[in-house]
Amino acid sequence: MASRTQRDFTHGSIPEHLIAFSVPMFAGSFLQAMHSIANSIWVGRFLGTNALGAVSLSFPMIMALLSLVMGLTMATTILVAQYRGAGKEPMVRKTVSSSMALLAVLGLALSAIGVIFRGPLIQLVDPPAEMAAMATSYFGLFMAGTVFMFLYNVLAALLRGLGDAKTPLWFLLISTGINIALDPLLILGVGPFPQLGINGAAVATIIAQGFSSVLLLGWIRKNTNLLPASFAEWTVDNALIKAVVKIGMPSGIQQALVSFGMVFVTSIVSSFGTTAVAAYGAASRFDQFGFMPPMAIGMAVSSMVGQNLGAGNHDRAKAVVRWGMIITLAVTALLSLIAVAWPRILMVLFTDDTAVLAEGSSYLQYMGPAYIAFAAIFILGGAMRGAGDTVPPMLFAVLALWVFRVPLAWWFSRSMGTNGIWLGIAVSAFVGMAIHWAYYATGRWRRAVVTRQGPAPTAAASSGAD
């Protein structure tokens, strides 16, 4: 039973599909980012620079642990999109049940690791002494509730694969509203609420995500036939599990390596003291806004490329990528301009500390132009993942990060201080863009499609710039 919100990407206007599908995903990314941004704003304003820095230190380690498993949700989107494009509805349902079973086990295991080893894990970012205890406590509590984050994301991933990006948005809106409302109540202990300080921000996020994920699960069960009616009907297909891991693990490893790379970058920032840590943590929150449009369009490109390759529409798949690049670069150019021209306006949301404001503004001015490079990476990587060709983006990310970003950030910081760190990050983005484009131009990415109705592209058709 297909929902009215699901879209067939194999026909109709490509830019219309991209915009219609990516706008709600952009809104969803915005709302997801607002969880961490709201936490940072409330903590920074109510508890001061050290508390803001503690939340900032936790973020890269949280992403490093979550990203490995979250990459598997992309595999769910890809497989659901390709099977829907190929008209194989029974395989759509099998993919859903198998993916949810796999992610449930991995999600619980990851939560346990984060809670049990919270102290040693936070020490990897080399936190200043003033922030270590707060960062450890916040990190442990946040990880305890990540099972709800996994549940929401796998449910949203399967709906995206079916062309429905709107439904998850409404439940995410509920989650964000609850998070923003609970933050000050639990941080300060207003009325009947306990005063939890920095831990209140983590508890607010857990409650909000748990509520929205359960509601979304109920909606899918009521409005679609994607979920088994009873536990006895739940099937786990070993072949599909292998396919999810094969497609999703490279993407997960890519995200994990990128996140662990940022852990190393954060440890370099930590060596410059609490002001640098707080500024980096606050300013890098705007990166999320800079990345949101290309990430949303990149996910739309993945779904559209997946459906079209599944249906054998290779030329249309390439046209999807072209339109994705045009739209996302136009939007990202504006965000880059804001970061370069008016960085201080963005920073005052988090703090009024003049030293933190100055340091954070410098970061944004270096990173602003790099948003263009990251935008191209998201679109090109989205095309490759939509085809199921997830290994090359992983390798390219490792190369750009570990051969360029981390070493350059460390090397430049020796002579330029924190500005050298920001410069190293920016330069590595353009290197990553060049590598992605060079591979995309070969056309090899289109040969990896898992299921198709039409013929595979020939070597001649795959060569040359696509």
Sequence and secondary structure as in RCSB ss.txt:
>XXXX:A:sequence
MASRTQRDFTHGSIPEHLIAFSVPMFAGSFLQAMHSIANSIWVGRFLGTNALGAVSLSFPMIMALLSLVMGLTMA
TTILVAQYRGAGKEPMVRKTVSSSMALLAVLGLALSAIGVIFRGPLIQLVDPPAEMAAMATSYFGLFMAGTVFMF
LYNVLAALLRGLGDAKTPLWFLLISTGINIALDPLLILGVGPFPQLGINGAAVATIIAQGFSSVLLLGWIRKNTN
LLPASFAEWTVDNALIKAVVKIGMPSGIQQALVSFGMVFVTSIVSSFGTTAVAAYGAASRFDQFGFMPPMAIGMA
VSSMVGQNLGAGNHDRAKAVVRWGMIITLAVTALLSLIAVAWPRILMVLFTDDTAVLAEGSSYLQYMGPAYIAFA
AIFILGGAMRGAGDTVPPMLFAVLALWVFRVPLAWWFSRSMGTNGIWLGIAVSAFVGMAIHWAYYATGRWRRAVV
TRQGPAPTAAASSGAD
>XXXX:A:secstr
   TT   TTSS HHHHHHHHHHHHHHHHHHHHHHHHHHHHHHHHHH HHHHHHHHHHHHHHHHHHHHHHHHHHH
HHHHHHHHHHTT HHHHHHHHHHHHHHHHHHHHHHHHHHHHTHHHHHHTT   HHHHHHHHHHHHHHHHTHHHHH
HHHHHHHHHHHTT  HHHHHHHHHHHHHHHHHHHHHHHT TTS   THHHHHHHHHHHHHHHHHHHHHHHHHH S
 S SSGGG    HHHHHHHHHHHHHHHHHHHHHHHHHHHHHHHHHTT HHHHHHHHHHHHHHHHHHHHHHHHHHH
HHHHHHHHHHTT HHHHHHHHHHHHHHHHHHHHHHHHHHHH HHHHHTTT   HHHHHHHHHHHHHHTTHHHHHH
HHHHHHHHHHHTT  HHHHHHHHIIIIIIIHHHHHHHHHHHTHHHHHHHHHHHHHHHHHHHHHHHTT GGGGG S
S SS    HHHHSS  
